[in-house]
Amino acid sequence: MVNPRDAVVATYRLAGDFPLEESARVVAMEQSTGTWTPVEKRADSLEERLAAWVDGTDAAAGTARIAFPLEIFESDNLPGFLSIVAGNLFGLGSLRRARLLDLEFPDAFVRHYPGPAFGIAGVRKAVGTTSSGRPHGGTIVKPKVGLDPKGTAARAKEAALGGVDLIKDDETLTDQGFCPLDERARLVLEALDQAREETGKPCLYAVNLTASAADVLDRWDTVRQYGPNCVMIDFLTAGLDALVRLRNAVDVPIHVHRTMHGALTRAADFGIDMRAWVRLVRLCGGDQLHIGSASGKMDRPDDLPGLLSACRDGLHGLRPLFPVSSGGLHPASVPHEVAAFGSDVVLQAGGGIHGHPDGSVAGARAFMRAIDAAHAGRRLEDEDSPELRVALKEWGDETYAYQT
């Protein structure tokens, strides 16, 4: 048997028709060399060497650790990797619960993947927050879709004038006819250059390059002539291979969105926990990743400390991911987020900036003032900021009922 330190170890929560130990053996067999009935062994078979095995179970938690020898994986094929650790097991009729919770990788596996090029420290250096160590504040251009390139650039400039560190396209905005990627990237980057001339403050723009793995580099070639300082990809819809290709091609931070994740992460009994996805995004080279929030409109993670650990813990020398909190955030929610995440977090507000009664510049100022106050341990109510006072009055008791 291979030493577990030389294997990929996947932790699952399992329950079904058999005791936990037997269910785990069924999964190990199904995902490696076995099938439902004995098959005659050939003399040249590598079955014993390639078989996965149960590395331990926890009856109280209902979890099992299954180890897969490295030889069963193709060294740099993530679709093939997922077919092994997250394949047929979810369809096994004998299982009533099957959830991939976490992944552990040996150094021999990790060295085939690029990891983040910038990570937390590199993004902080690009924005100029290394010494302050405060949380980053960002915004998503709103409305989600519906602005043309000129309108997008105007709204982005307003947010930059208000002091945000990052502006990103919405996950649903790619290269549609009403807002073409080429023109949008050019105009937004010109607008942010103008804002920097006025404020002296840099602001990243995560332009959304989401497309198939075959097309994502063409989109990078489209925007690179305008001097982008950040790019974005929806990693689940584009695929992990698209993220790896982007990481190997670009020389700017990669902002990673997790849209569609709820279809895989939200159900308690089946699916793939966000912690496993965090580890894979980190392997593939994302620098920032949305992992959920402590408040806001989205479903909140059950194990935020575990997700943060997956972003930041030692992983054979890979740089840490910058976690992103988003989804219904506004200035009044900032202290909750900082208390939950600490200061190494990117707080993203869309409507919570652009919906400010006095406009996007005021909304950005209110949001960034809230970040400064929460980082310093001050009460928001004590801040001498008219923009923040208006925001607290507007959203202090927000219940997230959509306005039509």
Rosetta blueprint (number, residue, H / E / L):
1 M L
2 V L
3 N L
4 P H
5 R H
6 D H
7 A E
8 V E
9 V E
10 A E
11 T E
12 Y E
13 R E
14 L E
15 A E
16 G E
17 D L
18 F L
19 P L
20 L H
21 E H
22 E H
23 S H
24 A H
25 R H
26 V H
27 V H
28 A H
29 M H
30 E H
31 Q L
32 S L
33 T L
34 G L
35 T L
36 W L
37 T L
38 P L
39 V L
40 E L
41 K L
42 R L
43 A L
44 D L
45 S L
46 L L
47 E H
48 E H
49 R H
50 L H
51 A L
52 A L
53 W E
54 V E
55 D E
56 G E
57 T E
58 D E
59 A L
60 A L
61 A L
62 G L
63 T E
64 A E
65 R E
66 I E
67 A E
68 F E
69 P E
70 L H
71 E H
72 I H
73 F L
74 E L
75 S L
76 D L
77 N L
78 L H
79 P H
80 G H
81 F H
82 L H
83 S H
84 I H
85 V H
86 A L
87 G L
88 N H
89 L H
90 F H
91 G H
92 L L
93 G L
94 S L
95 L E
96 R E
97 R E
98 A E
99 R E
100 L E
101 L E
102 D E
103 L E
104 E E
105 F L
106 P L
107 D H
108 A H
109 F H
110 V H
111 R L
112 H L
113 Y L
114 P L
115 G L
116 P L
117 A L
118 F L
119 G H
120 I H
121 A H
122 G H
123 V H
124 R H
125 K H
126 A H
127 V H
128 G L
129 T L
130 T L
131 S L
132 S L
133 G L
134 R L
135 P L
136 H E
137 G E
138 G E
139 T E
140 I E
141 V L
142 K L
143 P L
144 K L
145 V L
146 G L
147 L L
148 D L
149 P H
150 K H
151 G H
152 T H
153 A H
154 A H
155 R H
156 A H
157 K H
158 E H
159 A H
160 A H
161 L H
162 G L
163 G L
164 V L
165 D L
166 L E
167 I E
168 K E
169 D L
170 D L
171 E L
172 T L
173 L L
174 T L
175 D L
176 Q L
177 G L
178 F L
179 C L
180 P L
181 L H
182 D H
183 E H
184 R H
185 A H
186 R H
187 L H
188 V H
189 L H
190 E H
191 A H
192 L H
193 D H
194 Q H
195 A H
196 R H
197 E H
198 E H
199 T H
200 G L
201 K L
202 P L
203 C L
204 L E
205 Y E
206 A E
207 V E
208 N E
209 L L
210 T L
211 A L
212 S L
213 A L
214 A L
215 D L
216 V H
217 L H
218 D H
219 R H
220 W H
221 D H
222 T H
223 V H
224 R H
225 Q H
226 Y H
227 G L
228 P L
229 N L
230 C E
231 V E
232 M E
233 I E
234 D E
235 F H
236 L H
237 T H
238 A H
239 G L
240 L H
241 D H
242 A H
243 L H
244 V H
245 R H
246 L H
247 R H
248 N H
249 A H
250 V L
251 D L
252 V L
253 P L
254 I E
255 H E
256 V E
257 H E
258 R L
259 T L
260 M L
261 H L
262 G H
263 A H
264 L H
265 T H
266 R L
267 A L
268 A L
269 D L
270 F E
271 G E
272 I E
273 D L
274 M H
275 R H
276 A H
277 W H
278 V H
279 R H
280 L H
281 V H
282 R H
283 L H
284 C H
285 G L
286 G L
287 D L
288 Q E
289 L E
290 H E
291 I L
292 G L
293 S L
294 A L
295 S L
296 G L
297 K L
298 M L
299 D L
300 R L
301 P L
302 D L
303 D L
304 L H
305 P H
306 G H
307 L H
308 L H
309 S H
310 A H
311 C H
312 R H
313 D L
314 G L
315 L L
316 H L
317 G L
318 L L
319 R L
320 P L
321 L L
322 F E
323 P E
324 V E
325 S E
326 S E
327 G L
328 G L
329 L L
330 H L
331 P H
332 A H
333 S H
334 V H
335 P H
336 H H
337 E H
338 V H
339 A H
340 A H
341 F H
342 G L
343 S L
344 D L
345 V L
346 V E
347 L E
348 Q E
349 A E
350 G L
351 G H
352 G H
353 I H
354 H H
355 G L
356 H L
357 P L
358 D L
359 G L
360 S H
361 V H
362 A H
363 G H
364 A H
365 R H
366 A H
367 F H
368 M H
369 R H
370 A H
371 I H
372 D H
373 A H
374 A H
375 H H
376 A H
377 G L
378 R L
379 R L
380 L H
381 E H
382 D H
383 E L
384 D L
385 S L
386 P H
387 E H
388 L H
389 R H
390 V H
391 A H
392 L H
393 K H
394 E H
395 W H
396 G L
397 D L
398 E L
399 T L
400 Y L
401 A L
402 Y L
403 Q L
404 T L
